Amino acid sequence: MNIYLLQIANGVGIGMLYFLLAVGLSIVFGLLRFVNFSHGAFFLLGAYLCFQVTDLGLNFWWSLLLAPLAVGLFAWVVERFVLRHVYALPHHFHILFTVGMALVIQEAVISAWGPLGNNVSPPDLLQGVVMWGGFVYPKYRLFVIGLTAVMALLLWWLLEGTRLGSIVRAGSESTEMVSLLGLNINRIFSLVFALGAATAGLAGALAAPIRGADPFMGVEALGIAFVVVVVGGLGSFWGALIGGILVGIVQSVMSTVWSEGAHLMIYVAMAAVMLLRPNGLLGRPGAA
């Protein structure tokens, strides 16, 4: 029983990382109706920037600040000067362009850091385990759950309790209406895109001490992000949270029951949700 409790706890921790990874993709789609196939590359950059910061001898805590900021700034520049000119093109151009951009980023990472993976050690404060009776759990994973829960609350407040959040929600319904109110919709697009990339970069930085940083982790991350978004519902914040936790628990528990098929089962779970609720668990009709 302790093994399954540990796997469920691991699943919650992984699922919260999946939420951070997927929520930006969901928000960007909700506002821009733009599916970004380079989103996994932001996760990749976050992991490698975390490795680089710690490799330079700086404190791990700095990487949690610098990595998402750097990724968000990079995404803002890319959206401002490149992607903005792609929005008006048909969707298949969106896919081709962002897939190409993801490959460019991946090859740039290989050129800069090499084709082999790199390990990142958690800070001394978070090494070791916490024990509750017979239940043992790593301190770092407990920290990840706590930090991502705080980030989820902050993102919810930003989207639901601020003027920017009101504009984003209004823009997801009608960008023309927001423009008619005299607001600079292009600036809002850039901010939302950068925010989505920064959350993916933070997820990558948090994941680096758990799984390391390797050049091909962005491809896997992109597939998982789409699974979470489809399960939770396109454009839904709470859908991304519930979908991330559900996918994480399924993957973690199945690694004990059927280790060879653990990754496969997240796609089985997605197919089951789509059969029962084609718009996702919390998706709105017509959101797709």
Disulfide bonds with the S-S distance in Angstrom:
none
